[in-house]
Amino acid sequence: MTKQKKTTGPGRKKLSGATASAGGPKTKLGQLEGMLRRKEGATIAQIATALDWQPHSVRGAISGSLKKKQGLTVTNQTTEDGHRLYRIA
């Protein structure tokens, strides 16, 4: 027979769903997804600066983690000034 772990007790906080997620995404992939979900989207340069990643790492994360593993549809659009905006559709 195995012992069950205590989920609450003295000195332990029980976080509600709203409290746990109120600070925003904690991981860099979560931050990346949040940037791509914005109405205005994000460029590779903006994402690389915000996450302190190299541009090839940003493209790899979009392709591998978001598209292939999570199954999200990521679209891109070229603006008049030649920058490419990425968004989650």
HTML snippet that shows the backbone in 3Dmol.js (N, CA, C, O; Angstrom):
<script src="https://3Dmol.org/build/3Dmol-min.js"></script>
<div id="view" style="width:600px;height:400px;position:relative"></div>
<script>
const pdb = `
ATOM      1  N   MET A   1       0.844  -1.165   0.000  1.00  0.00           N
ATOM      2  CA  MET A   1       0.000   0.000   0.000  1.00  0.00           C
ATOM      3  C   MET A   1       0.895   1.235   0.000  1.00  0.00           C
ATOM      4  O   MET A   1       1.891   1.286   0.722  1.00  0.00           O
ATOM      5  N   THR A   2       0.540   2.232  -0.812  1.00  0.00           N
ATOM      6  CA  THR A   2       1.350   3.445  -0.880  1.00  0.00           C
ATOM      7  C   THR A   2       0.693   4.560  -0.094  1.00  0.00           C
ATOM      8  O   THR A   2      -0.528   4.614   0.048  1.00  0.00           O
ATOM      9  N   LYS A   3       1.534   5.448   0.413  1.00  0.00           N
ATOM     10  CA  LYS A   3       1.023   6.594   1.159  1.00  0.00           C
ATOM     11  C   LYS A   3       0.594   7.683   0.194  1.00  0.00           C
ATOM     12  O   LYS A   3       1.213   7.884  -0.851  1.00  0.00           O
ATOM     13  N   GLN A   4      -0.460   8.376   0.551  1.00  0.00           N
ATOM     14  CA  GLN A   4      -0.897   9.509  -0.254  1.00  0.00           C
ATOM     15  C   GLN A   4      -0.206  10.767   0.251  1.00  0.00           C
ATOM     16  O   GLN A   4      -0.033  10.954   1.455  1.00  0.00           O
ATOM     17  N   LYS A   5       0.185  11.626  -0.683  1.00  0.00           N
ATOM     18  CA  LYS A   5       0.823  12.877  -0.303  1.00  0.00           C
ATOM     19  C   LYS A   5      -0.224  13.878   0.153  1.00  0.00           C
ATOM     20  O   LYS A   5      -1.337  13.924  -0.371  1.00  0.00           O
ATOM     21  N   LYS A   6       0.155  14.672   1.132  1.00  0.00           N
ATOM     22  CA  LYS A   6      -0.731  15.728   1.581  1.00  0.00           C
ATOM     23  C   LYS A   6      -0.706  16.865   0.573  1.00  0.00           C
ATOM     24  O   LYS A   6       0.356  17.309   0.138  1.00  0.00           O
ATOM     25  N   THR A   7      -1.892  17.327   0.212  1.00  0.00           N
ATOM     26  CA  THR A   7      -1.956  18.439  -0.735  1.00  0.00           C
ATOM     27  C   THR A   7      -2.072  19.775  -0.023  1.00  0.00           C
ATOM     28  O   THR A   7      -1.653  20.802  -0.556  1.00  0.00           O
ATOM     29  N   THR A   8      -2.633  19.770   1.168  1.00  0.00           N
ATOM     30  CA  THR A   8      -2.707  20.993   1.964  1.00  0.00           C
ATOM     31  C   THR A   8      -2.328  20.647   3.394  1.00  0.00           C
ATOM     32  O   THR A   8      -2.330  19.482   3.792  1.00  0.00           O
ATOM     33  N   GLY A   9      -2.014  21.651   4.134  1.00  0.00           N
ATOM     34  CA  GLY A   9      -1.653  21.436   5.516  1.00  0.00           C
ATOM     35  C   GLY A   9      -0.957  22.672   6.056  1.00  0.00           C
ATOM     36  O   GLY A   9      -0.903  23.696   5.374  1.00  0.00           O
ATOM     37  N   PRO A  10      -0.430  22.597   7.249  1.00  0.00           N
ATOM     38  CA  PRO A  10       0.233  23.763   7.821  1.00  0.00           C
ATOM     39  C   PRO A  10       1.442  24.171   6.978  1.00  0.00           C
ATOM     40  O   PRO A  10       2.275  23.338   6.621  1.00  0.00           O
ATOM     41  N   GLY A  11       1.522  25.435   6.673  1.00  0.00           N
ATOM     42  CA  GLY A  11       2.663  25.950   5.922  1.00  0.00           C
ATOM     43  C   GLY A  11       2.577  25.740   4.421  1.00  0.00           C
ATOM     44  O   GLY A  11       3.501  26.112   3.697  1.00  0.00           O
ATOM     45  N   ARG A  12       1.502  25.158   3.941  1.00  0.00           N
ATOM     46  CA  ARG A  12       1.346  24.932   2.504  1.00  0.00           C
ATOM     47  C   ARG A  12       0.177  25.755   1.992  1.00  0.00           C
ATOM     48  O   ARG A  12      -0.895  25.783   2.597  1.00  0.00           O
ATOM     49  N   LYS A  13       0.396  26.415   0.884  1.00  0.00           N
ATOM     50  CA  LYS A  13      -0.654  27.223   0.298  1.00  0.00           C
ATOM     51  C   LYS A  13      -1.348  26.448  -0.799  1.00  0.00           C
ATOM     52  O   LYS A  13      -0.718  25.722  -1.567  1.00  0.00           O
ATOM     53  N   LYS A  14      -2.634  26.611  -0.859  1.00  0.00           N
ATOM     54  CA  LYS A  14      -3.401  26.030  -1.947  1.00  0.00           C
ATOM     55  C   LYS A  14      -3.727  27.172  -2.901  1.00  0.00           C
ATOM     56  O   LYS A  14      -4.435  28.110  -2.535  1.00  0.00           O
ATOM     57  N   LEU A  15      -3.201  27.092  -4.142  1.00  0.00           N
ATOM     58  CA  LEU A  15      -3.405  28.150  -5.101  1.00  0.00           C
ATOM     59  C   LEU A  15      -4.652  27.876  -5.922  1.00  0.00           C
ATOM     60  O   LEU A  15      -4.866  26.768  -6.415  1.00  0.00           O
ATOM     61  N   SER A  16      -5.464  28.904  -6.056  1.00  0.00           N
ATOM     62  CA  SER A  16      -6.613  28.766  -6.934  1.00  0.00           C
ATOM     63  C   SER A  16      -6.158  28.955  -8.366  1.00  0.00           C
ATOM     64  O   SER A  16      -5.050  29.440  -8.597  1.00  0.00           O
ATOM     65  N   GLY A  17      -6.974  28.590  -9.326  1.00  0.00           N
ATOM     66  CA  GLY A  17      -6.624  28.723 -10.732  1.00  0.00           C
ATOM     67  C   GLY A  17      -6.339  30.165 -11.114  1.00  0.00           C
ATOM     68  O   GLY A  17      -5.417  30.426 -11.887  1.00  0.00           O
ATOM     69  N   ALA A  18      -7.118  31.111 -10.584  1.00  0.00           N
ATOM     70  CA  ALA A  18      -6.924  32.519 -10.933  1.00  0.00           C
ATOM     71  C   ALA A  18      -5.621  33.050 -10.340  1.00  0.00           C
ATOM     72  O   ALA A  18      -4.918  33.826 -10.987  1.00  0.00           O
ATOM     73  N   THR A  19      -5.300  32.645  -9.138  1.00  0.00           N
ATOM     74  CA  THR A  19      -4.084  33.120  -8.491  1.00  0.00           C
ATOM     75  C   THR A  19      -2.844  32.547  -9.153  1.00  0.00           C
ATOM     76  O   THR A  19      -1.846  33.250  -9.313  1.00  0.00           O
ATOM     77  N   ALA A  20      -2.894  31.298  -9.534  1.00  0.00           N
ATOM     78  CA  ALA A  20      -1.733  30.648 -10.121  1.00  0.00           C
ATOM     79  C   ALA A  20      -1.387  31.230 -11.480  1.00  0.00           C
ATOM     80  O   ALA A  20      -0.209  31.314 -11.828  1.00  0.00           O
ATOM     81  N   SER A  21      -2.390  31.635 -12.259  1.00  0.00           N
ATOM     82  CA  SER A  21      -2.117  32.124 -13.599  1.00  0.00           C
ATOM     83  C   SER A  21      -2.176  33.639 -13.712  1.00  0.00           C
ATOM     84  O   SER A  21      -2.052  34.168 -14.816  1.00  0.00           O
ATOM     85  N   ALA A  22      -2.359  34.345 -12.620  1.00  0.00           N
ATOM     86  CA  ALA A  22      -2.504  35.798 -12.670  1.00  0.00           C
ATOM     87  C   ALA A  22      -1.225  36.485 -13.129  1.00  0.00           C
ATOM     88  O   ALA A  22      -1.290  37.564 -13.717  1.00  0.00           O
ATOM     89  N   GLY A  23      -0.076  35.894 -12.878  1.00  0.00           N
ATOM     90  CA  GLY A  23       1.185  36.513 -13.248  1.00  0.00           C
ATOM     91  C   GLY A  23       1.547  36.333 -14.706  1.00  0.00           C
ATOM     92  O   GLY A  23       2.551  36.890 -15.150  1.00  0.00           O
ATOM     93  N   GLY A  24       0.782  35.586 -15.461  1.00  0.00           N
ATOM     94  CA  GLY A  24       1.088  35.357 -16.869  1.00  0.00           C
ATOM     95  C   GLY A  24       1.876  34.077 -17.045  1.00  0.00           C
ATOM     96  O   GLY A  24       2.124  33.354 -16.081  1.00  0.00           O
ATOM     97  N   PRO A  25       2.271  33.797 -18.282  1.00  0.00           N
ATOM     98  CA  PRO A  25       3.009  32.563 -18.555  1.00  0.00           C
ATOM     99  C   PRO A  25       4.378  32.572 -17.883  1.00  0.00           C
ATOM    100  O   PRO A  25       5.077  33.585 -17.891  1.00  0.00           O
ATOM    101  N   LYS A  26       4.747  31.452 -17.311  1.00  0.00           N
ATOM    102  CA  LYS A  26       6.010  31.364 -16.585  1.00  0.00           C
ATOM    103  C   LYS A  26       7.152  30.875 -17.458  1.00  0.00           C
ATOM    104  O   LYS A  26       8.312  31.181 -17.182  1.00  0.00           O
ATOM    105  N   THR A  27       6.846  30.116 -18.511  1.00  0.00           N
ATOM    106  CA  THR A  27       7.898  29.561 -19.350  1.00  0.00           C
ATOM    107  C   THR A  27       8.100  30.427 -20.588  1.00  0.00           C
ATOM    108  O   THR A  27       7.239  31.225 -20.956  1.00  0.00           O
ATOM    109  N   LYS A  28       9.239  30.254 -21.211  1.00  0.00           N
ATOM    110  CA  LYS A  28       9.505  31.022 -22.428  1.00  0.00           C
ATOM    111  C   LYS A  28       8.589  30.596 -23.566  1.00  0.00           C
ATOM    112  O   LYS A  28       8.179  31.430 -24.373  1.00  0.00           O
ATOM    113  N   LEU A  29       8.264  29.314 -23.641  1.00  0.00           N
ATOM    114  CA  LEU A  29       7.322  28.874 -24.669  1.00  0.00           C
ATOM    115  C   LEU A  29       5.935  29.455 -24.408  1.00  0.00           C
ATOM    116  O   LEU A  29       5.210  29.770 -25.352  1.00  0.00           O
ATOM    117  N   GLY A  30       5.563  29.598 -23.158  1.00  0.00           N
ATOM    118  CA  GLY A  30       4.294  30.229 -22.814  1.00  0.00           C
ATOM    119  C   GLY A  30       4.286  31.697 -23.187  1.00  0.00           C
ATOM    120  O   GLY A  30       3.277  32.218 -23.662  1.00  0.00           O
ATOM    121  N   GLN A  31       5.418  32.369 -22.971  1.00  0.00           N
ATOM    122  CA  GLN A  31       5.536  33.770 -23.365  1.00  0.00           C
ATOM    123  C   GLN A  31       5.476  33.908 -24.879  1.00  0.00           C
ATOM    124  O   GLN A  31       4.846  34.830 -25.397  1.00  0.00           O
ATOM    125  N   LEU A  32       6.132  32.991 -25.590  1.00  0.00           N
ATOM    126  CA  LEU A  32       6.109  32.996 -27.047  1.00  0.00           C
ATOM    127  C   LEU A  32       4.680  32.843 -27.546  1.00  0.00           C
ATOM    128  O   LEU A  32       4.241  33.583 -28.426  1.00  0.00           O
ATOM    129  N   GLU A  33       3.959  31.885 -26.986  1.00  0.00           N
ATOM    130  CA  GLU A  33       2.577  31.669 -27.391  1.00  0.00           C
ATOM    131  C   GLU A  33       1.726  32.894 -27.096  1.00  0.00           C
ATOM    132  O   GLU A  33       0.867  33.257 -27.900  1.00  0.00           O
ATOM    133  N   GLY A  34       1.950  33.535 -25.958  1.00  0.00           N
ATOM    134  CA  GLY A  34       1.214  34.747 -25.612  1.00  0.00           C
ATOM    135  C   GLY A  34       1.470  35.879 -26.586  1.00  0.00           C
ATOM    136  O   GLY A  34       0.547  36.611 -26.945  1.00  0.00           O
ATOM    137  N   MET A  35       2.720  36.030 -27.021  1.00  0.00           N
ATOM    138  CA  MET A  35       3.046  37.074 -27.987  1.00  0.00           C
ATOM    139  C   MET A  35       2.378  36.806 -29.334  1.00  0.00           C
ATOM    140  O   MET A  35       1.930  37.738 -30.002  1.00  0.00           O
ATOM    141  N   LEU A  36       2.310  35.554 -29.727  1.00  0.00           N
ATOM    142  CA  LEU A  36       1.702  35.219 -31.011  1.00  0.00           C
ATOM    143  C   LEU A  36       0.178  35.278 -30.964  1.00  0.00           C
ATOM    144  O   LEU A  36      -0.463  35.404 -32.006  1.00  0.00           O
ATOM    145  N   ARG A  37      -0.403  35.190 -29.785  1.00  0.00           N
ATOM    146  CA  ARG A  37      -1.856  35.277 -29.651  1.00  0.00           C
ATOM    147  C   ARG A  37      -2.357  36.721 -29.616  1.00  0.00           C
ATOM    148  O   ARG A  37      -3.563  36.952 -29.701  1.00  0.00           O
ATOM    149  N   ARG A  38      -1.455  37.694 -29.493  1.00  0.00           N
ATOM    150  CA  ARG A  38      -1.875  39.091 -29.491  1.00  0.00           C
ATOM    151  C   ARG A  38      -2.505  39.444 -30.833  1.00  0.00           C
ATOM    152  O   ARG A  38      -2.197  38.829 -31.854  1.00  0.00           O
ATOM    153  N   LYS A  39      -3.385  40.433 -30.823  1.00  0.00           N
ATOM    154  CA  LYS A  39      -4.057  40.853 -32.049  1.00  0.00           C
ATOM    155  C   LYS A  39      -3.051  41.316 -33.101  1.00  0.00           C
ATOM    156  O   LYS A  39      -3.207  41.010 -34.283  1.00  0.00           O
ATOM    157  N   GLU A  40      -2.024  42.049 -32.681  1.00  0.00           N
ATOM    158  CA  GLU A  40      -1.035  42.572 -33.630  1.00  0.00           C
ATOM    159  C   GLU A  40       0.053  41.571 -33.976  1.00  0.00           C
ATOM    160  O   GLU A  40       0.868  41.840 -34.858  1.00  0.00           O
ATOM    161  N   GLY A  41       0.091  40.418 -33.306  1.00  0.00           N
ATOM    162  CA  GLY A  41       1.106  39.408 -33.579  1.00  0.00           C
ATOM    163  C   GLY A  41       2.479  39.857 -33.115  1.00  0.00           C
ATOM    164  O   GLY A  41       2.590  40.735 -32.259  1.00  0.00           O
ATOM    165  N   ALA A  42       3.528  39.263 -33.673  1.00  0.00           N
ATOM    166  CA  ALA A  42       4.893  39.609 -33.288  1.00  0.00           C
ATOM    167  C   ALA A  42       5.843  39.227 -34.417  1.00  0.00           C
ATOM    168  O   ALA A  42       5.586  38.291 -35.175  1.00  0.00           O
ATOM    169  N   THR A  43       6.942  39.967 -34.515  1.00  0.00           N
ATOM    170  CA  THR A  43       7.979  39.633 -35.487  1.00  0.00           C
ATOM    171  C   THR A  43       9.023  38.756 -34.808  1.00  0.00           C
ATOM    172  O   THR A  43       9.062  38.648 -33.582  1.00  0.00           O
ATOM    173  N   ILE A  44       9.862  38.135 -35.618  1.00  0.00           N
ATOM    174  CA  ILE A  44      10.949  37.311 -35.086  1.00  0.00           C
ATOM    175  C   ILE A  44      11.864  38.167 -34.217  1.00  0.00           C
ATOM    176  O   ILE A  44      12.300  37.727 -33.153  1.00  0.00           O
ATOM    177  N   ALA A  45      12.155  39.386 -34.666  1.00  0.00           N
ATOM    178  CA  ALA A  45      13.044  40.275 -33.911  1.00  0.00           C
ATOM    179  C   ALA A  45      12.450  40.643 -32.555  1.00  0.00           C
ATOM    180  O   ALA A  45      13.171  40.668 -31.557  1.00  0.00           O
ATOM    181  N   GLN A  46      11.156  40.927 -32.502  1.00  0.00           N
ATOM    182  CA  GLN A  46      10.501  41.258 -31.230  1.00  0.00           C
ATOM    183  C   GLN A  46      10.551  40.083 -30.267  1.00  0.00           C
ATOM    184  O   GLN A  46      10.837  40.252 -29.081  1.00  0.00           O
ATOM    185  N   ILE A  47      10.275  38.906 -30.776  1.00  0.00           N
ATOM    186  CA  ILE A  47      10.276  37.713 -29.934  1.00  0.00           C
ATOM    187  C   ILE A  47      11.681  37.407 -29.438  1.00  0.00           C
ATOM    188  O   ILE A  47      11.873  37.087 -28.265  1.00  0.00           O
ATOM    189  N   ALA A  48      12.673  37.507 -30.338  1.00  0.00           N
ATOM    190  CA  ALA A  48      14.054  37.221 -29.961  1.00  0.00           C
ATOM    191  C   ALA A  48      14.526  38.170 -28.871  1.00  0.00           C
ATOM    192  O   ALA A  48      15.222  37.752 -27.945  1.00  0.00           O
ATOM    193  N   THR A  49      14.155  39.444 -28.968  1.00  0.00           N
ATOM    194  CA  THR A  49      14.539  40.426 -27.950  1.00  0.00           C
ATOM    195  C   THR A  49      13.845  40.140 -26.624  1.00  0.00           C
ATOM    196  O   THR A  49      14.482  40.164 -25.571  1.00  0.00           O
ATOM    197  N   ALA A  50      12.550  39.871 -26.670  1.00  0.00           N
ATOM    198  CA  ALA A  50      11.778  39.646 -25.449  1.00  0.00           C
ATOM    199  C   ALA A  50      12.217  38.393 -24.702  1.00  0.00           C
ATOM    200  O   ALA A  50      12.255  38.385 -23.472  1.00  0.00           O
ATOM    201  N   LEU A  51      12.548  37.333 -25.438  1.00  0.00           N
ATOM    202  CA  LEU A  51      12.901  36.061 -24.808  1.00  0.00           C
ATOM    203  C   LEU A  51      14.402  35.861 -24.664  1.00  0.00           C
ATOM    204  O   LEU A  51      14.841  34.884 -24.058  1.00  0.00           O
ATOM    205  N   ASP A  52      15.189  36.776 -25.213  1.00  0.00           N
ATOM    206  CA  ASP A  52      16.646  36.673 -25.203  1.00  0.00           C
ATOM    207  C   ASP A  52      17.086  35.387 -25.908  1.00  0.00           C
ATOM    208  O   ASP A  52      17.911  34.628 -25.397  1.00  0.00           O
ATOM    209  N   TRP A  53      16.518  35.167 -27.084  1.00  0.00           N
ATOM    210  CA  TRP A  53      16.834  34.018 -27.930  1.00  0.00           C
ATOM    211  C   TRP A  53      17.449  34.496 -29.234  1.00  0.00           C
ATOM    212  O   TRP A  53      17.326  35.668 -29.591  1.00  0.00           O
ATOM    213  N   GLN A  54      18.100  33.605 -29.935  1.00  0.00           N
ATOM    214  CA  GLN A  54      18.579  33.869 -31.281  1.00  0.00           C
ATOM    215  C   GLN A  54      17.396  33.677 -32.250  1.00  0.00           C
ATOM    216  O   GLN A  54      16.488  32.893 -31.973  1.00  0.00           O
ATOM    217  N   PRO A  55      17.413  34.396 -33.385  1.00  0.00           N
ATOM    218  CA  PRO A  55      16.292  34.268 -34.331  1.00  0.00           C
ATOM    219  C   PRO A  55      16.044  32.835 -34.814  1.00  0.00           C
ATOM    220  O   PRO A  55      14.894  32.442 -35.007  1.00  0.00           O
ATOM    221  N   HIS A  56      17.104  32.057 -35.008  1.00  0.00           N
ATOM    222  CA  HIS A  56      16.884  30.676 -35.459  1.00  0.00           C
ATOM    223  C   HIS A  56      16.216  29.834 -34.372  1.00  0.00           C
ATOM    224  O   HIS A  56      15.510  28.875 -34.683  1.00  0.00           O
ATOM    225  N   SER A  57      16.428  30.177 -33.118  1.00  0.00           N
ATOM    226  CA  SER A  57      15.763  29.463 -32.025  1.00  0.00           C
ATOM    227  C   SER A  57      14.280  29.794 -31.983  1.00  0.00           C
ATOM    228  O   SER A  57      13.454  28.933 -31.679  1.00  0.00           O
ATOM    229  N   VAL A  58      13.943  31.039 -32.286  1.00  0.00           N
ATOM    230  CA  VAL A  58      12.538  31.444 -32.328  1.00  0.00           C
ATOM    231  C   VAL A  58      11.816  30.680 -33.434  1.00  0.00           C
ATOM    232  O   VAL A  58      10.731  30.142 -33.218  1.00  0.00           O
ATOM    233  N   ARG A  59      12.421  30.635 -34.615  1.00  0.00           N
ATOM    234  CA  ARG A  59      11.800  29.933 -35.732  1.00  0.00           C
ATOM    235  C   ARG A  59      11.660  28.442 -35.422  1.00  0.00           C
ATOM    236  O   ARG A  59      10.650  27.831 -35.772  1.00  0.00           O
ATOM    237  N   GLY A  60      12.645  27.865 -34.783  1.00  0.00           N
ATOM    238  CA  GLY A  60      12.583  26.452 -34.416  1.00  0.00           C
ATOM    239  C   GLY A  60      11.499  26.169 -33.390  1.00  0.00           C
ATOM    240  O   GLY A  60      10.819  25.146 -33.473  1.00  0.00           O
ATOM    241  N   ALA A  61      11.328  27.068 -32.420  1.00  0.00           N
ATOM    242  CA  ALA A  61      10.293  26.884 -31.404  1.00  0.00           C
ATOM    243  C   ALA A  61       8.903  27.000 -32.018  1.00  0.00           C
ATOM    244  O   ALA A  61       7.996  26.249 -31.658  1.00  0.00           O
ATOM    245  N   ILE A  62       8.737  27.942 -32.945  1.00  0.00           N
ATOM    246  CA  ILE A  62       7.444  28.088 -33.616  1.00  0.00           C
ATOM    247  C   ILE A  62       7.142  26.829 -34.420  1.00  0.00           C
ATOM    248  O   ILE A  62       6.035  26.296 -34.352  1.00  0.00           O
ATOM    249  N   SER A  63       8.119  26.359 -35.174  1.00  0.00           N
ATOM    250  CA  SER A  63       7.921  25.199 -36.034  1.00  0.00           C
ATOM    251  C   SER A  63       7.757  23.908 -35.230  1.00  0.00           C
ATOM    252  O   SER A  63       6.830  23.135 -35.467  1.00  0.00           O
ATOM    253  N   GLY A  64       8.651  23.687 -34.292  1.00  0.00           N
ATOM    254  CA  GLY A  64       8.663  22.421 -33.570  1.00  0.00           C
ATOM    255  C   GLY A  64       7.660  22.330 -32.451  1.00  0.00           C
ATOM    256  O   GLY A  64       6.820  21.430 -32.437  1.00  0.00           O
ATOM    257  N   SER A  65       7.737  23.254 -31.509  1.00  0.00           N
ATOM    258  CA  SER A  65       6.915  23.156 -30.315  1.00  0.00           C
ATOM    259  C   SER A  65       5.468  23.563 -30.563  1.00  0.00           C
ATOM    260  O   SER A  65       4.540  22.856 -30.168  1.00  0.00           O
ATOM    261  N   LEU A  66       5.281  24.704 -31.218  1.00  0.00           N
ATOM    262  CA  LEU A  66       3.915  25.193 -31.383  1.00  0.00           C
ATOM    263  C   LEU A  66       3.170  24.487 -32.509  1.00  0.00           C
ATOM    264  O   LEU A  66       2.027  24.066 -32.332  1.00  0.00           O
ATOM    265  N   LYS A  67       3.815  24.357 -33.664  1.00  0.00           N
ATOM    266  CA  LYS A  67       3.115  23.757 -34.802  1.00  0.00           C
ATOM    267  C   LYS A  67       3.026  22.243 -34.688  1.00  0.00           C
ATOM    268  O   LYS A  67       1.934  21.678 -34.751  1.00  0.00           O
ATOM    269  N   LYS A  68       4.160  21.587 -34.522  1.00  0.00           N
ATOM    270  CA  LYS A  68       4.175  20.122 -34.569  1.00  0.00           C
ATOM    271  C   LYS A  68       3.686  19.479 -33.281  1.00  0.00           C
ATOM    272  O   LYS A  68       2.851  18.575 -33.324  1.00  0.00           O
ATOM    273  N   LYS A  69       4.187  19.926 -32.143  1.00  0.00           N
ATOM    274  CA  LYS A  69       3.839  19.260 -30.888  1.00  0.00           C
ATOM    275  C   LYS A  69       2.474  19.683 -30.353  1.00  0.00           C
ATOM    276  O   LYS A  69       1.698  18.839 -29.905  1.00  0.00           O
ATOM    277  N   GLN A  70       2.170  20.997 -30.395  1.00  0.00           N
ATOM    278  CA  GLN A  70       0.902  21.468 -29.843  1.00  0.00           C
ATOM    279  C   GLN A  70      -0.202  21.539 -30.889  1.00  0.00           C
ATOM    280  O   GLN A  70      -1.373  21.690 -30.542  1.00  0.00           O
ATOM    281  N   GLY A  71       0.155  21.432 -32.157  1.00  0.00           N
ATOM    282  CA  GLY A  71      -0.841  21.426 -33.222  1.00  0.00           C
ATOM    283  C   GLY A  71      -1.489  22.765 -33.502  1.00  0.00           C
ATOM    284  O   GLY A  71      -2.591  22.807 -34.047  1.00  0.00           O
ATOM    285  N   LEU A  72      -0.832  23.867 -33.142  1.00  0.00           N
ATOM    286  CA  LEU A  72      -1.388  25.191 -33.384  1.00  0.00           C
ATOM    287  C   LEU A  72      -1.129  25.619 -34.830  1.00  0.00           C
ATOM    288  O   LEU A  72      -0.151  25.195 -35.445  1.00  0.00           O
ATOM    289  N   THR A  73      -2.000  26.451 -35.355  1.00  0.00           N
ATOM    290  CA  THR A  73      -1.821  26.988 -36.694  1.00  0.00           C
ATOM    291  C   THR A  73      -1.205  28.370 -36.581  1.00  0.00           C
ATOM    292  O   THR A  73      -1.843  29.297 -36.082  1.00  0.00           O
ATOM    293  N   VAL A  74       0.023  28.514 -37.037  1.00  0.00           N
ATOM    294  CA  VAL A  74       0.728  29.787 -36.983  1.00  0.00           C
ATOM    295  C   VAL A  74       0.762  30.351 -38.401  1.00  0.00           C
ATOM    296  O   VAL A  74       1.252  29.709 -39.329  1.00  0.00           O
ATOM    297  N   THR A  75       0.234  31.562 -38.549  1.00  0.00           N
ATOM    298  CA  THR A  75       0.220  32.218 -39.849  1.00  0.00           C
ATOM    299  C   THR A  75       1.204  33.369 -39.844  1.00  0.00           C
ATOM    300  O   THR A  75       1.583  33.870 -38.785  1.00  0.00           O
ATOM    301  N   ASN A  76       1.621  33.790 -41.037  1.00  0.00           N
ATOM    302  CA  ASN A  76       2.483  34.954 -41.129  1.00  0.00           C
ATOM    303  C   ASN A  76       1.984  35.865 -42.227  1.00  0.00           C
ATOM    304  O   ASN A  76       1.335  35.433 -43.179  1.00  0.00           O
ATOM    305  N   GLN A  77       2.305  37.150 -42.068  1.00  0.00           N
ATOM    306  CA  GLN A  77       1.868  38.170 -43.003  1.00  0.00           C
ATOM    307  C   GLN A  77       3.000  39.164 -43.156  1.00  0.00           C
ATOM    308  O   GLN A  77       3.583  39.608 -42.167  1.00  0.00           O
ATOM    309  N   THR A  78       3.313  39.516 -44.404  1.00  0.00           N
ATOM    310  CA  THR A  78       4.362  40.494 -44.658  1.00  0.00           C
ATOM    311  C   THR A  78       3.729  41.882 -44.682  1.00  0.00           C
ATOM    312  O   THR A  78       2.731  42.107 -45.366  1.00  0.00           O
ATOM    313  N   THR A  79       4.323  42.813 -43.925  1.00  0.00           N
ATOM    314  CA  THR A  79       3.825  44.179 -43.876  1.00  0.00           C
ATOM    315  C   THR A  79       4.434  45.001 -45.009  1.00  0.00           C
ATOM    316  O   THR A  79       5.290  44.516 -45.749  1.00  0.00           O
ATOM    317  N   GLU A  80       3.981  46.256 -45.139  1.00  0.00           N
ATOM    318  CA  GLU A  80       4.493  47.133 -46.192  1.00  0.00           C
ATOM    319  C   GLU A  80       5.985  47.410 -46.046  1.00  0.00           C
ATOM    320  O   GLU A  80       6.691  47.594 -47.037  1.00  0.00           O
ATOM    321  N   ASP A  81       6.454  47.439 -44.813  1.00  0.00           N
ATOM    322  CA  ASP A  81       7.878  47.730 -44.591  1.00  0.00           C
ATOM    323  C   ASP A  81       8.761  46.487 -44.681  1.00  0.00           C
ATOM    324  O   ASP A  81       9.954  46.555 -44.385  1.00  0.00           O
ATOM    325  N   GLY A  82       8.194  45.367 -45.083  1.00  0.00           N
ATOM    326  CA  GLY A  82       8.981  44.163 -45.326  1.00  0.00           C
ATOM    327  C   GLY A  82       9.148  43.244 -44.137  1.00  0.00           C
ATOM    328  O   GLY A  82       9.792  42.203 -44.264  1.00  0.00           O
ATOM    329  N   HIS A  83       8.590  43.586 -42.977  1.00  0.00           N
ATOM    330  CA  HIS A  83       8.683  42.715 -41.801  1.00  0.00           C
ATOM    331  C   HIS A  83       7.592  41.654 -41.885  1.00  0.00           C
ATOM    332  O   HIS A  83       6.532  41.871 -42.471  1.00  0.00           O
ATOM    333  N   ARG A  84       7.871  40.526 -41.296  1.00  0.00           N
ATOM    334  CA  ARG A  84       6.915  39.425 -41.302  1.00  0.00           C
ATOM    335  C   ARG A  84       6.322  39.283 -39.906  1.00  0.00           C
ATOM    336  O   ARG A  84       7.047  39.091 -38.929  1.00  0.00           O
ATOM    337  N   LEU A  85       5.000  39.379 -39.823  1.00  0.00           N
ATOM    338  CA  LEU A  85       4.279  39.234 -38.548  1.00  0.00           C
ATOM    339  C   LEU A  85       3.749  37.819 -38.428  1.00  0.00           C
ATOM    340  O   LEU A  85       3.154  37.290 -39.367  1.00  0.00           O
ATOM    341  N   TYR A  86       3.963  37.214 -37.289  1.00  0.00           N
ATOM    342  CA  TYR A  86       3.471  35.864 -37.003  1.00  0.00           C
ATOM    343  C   TYR A  86       2.337  35.951 -36.006  1.00  0.00           C
ATOM    344  O   TYR A  86       2.386  36.736 -35.059  1.00  0.00           O
ATOM    345  N   ARG A  87       1.311  35.138 -36.223  1.00  0.00           N
ATOM    346  CA  ARG A  87       0.147  35.081 -35.325  1.00  0.00           C
ATOM    347  C   ARG A  87      -0.335  33.645 -35.221  1.00  0.00           C
ATOM    348  O   ARG A  87      -0.130  32.841 -36.130  1.00  0.00           O
ATOM    349  N   ILE A  88      -0.976  33.332 -34.105  1.00  0.00           N
ATOM    350  CA  ILE A  88      -1.680  32.054 -33.970  1.00  0.00           C
ATOM    351  C   ILE A  88      -3.094  32.280 -34.444  1.00  0.00           C
ATOM    352  O   ILE A  88      -3.807  33.142 -33.929  1.00  0.00           O
ATOM    353  N   ALA A  89      -3.500  31.494 -35.437  1.00  0.00           N
ATOM    354  CA  ALA A  89      -4.846  31.671 -36.032  1.00  0.00           C
ATOM    355  C   ALA A  89      -5.910  31.105 -35.118  1.00  0.00           C
ATOM    356  O   ALA A  89      -7.096  31.159 -35.443  1.00  0.00           O
TER     357      ALA A  89
END
`;
const viewer = $3Dmol.createViewer("view");
viewer.addModel(pdb, "pdb");
viewer.setStyle({}, {cartoon: {color: "spectrum"}});
viewer.zoomTo();
viewer.render();
</script>
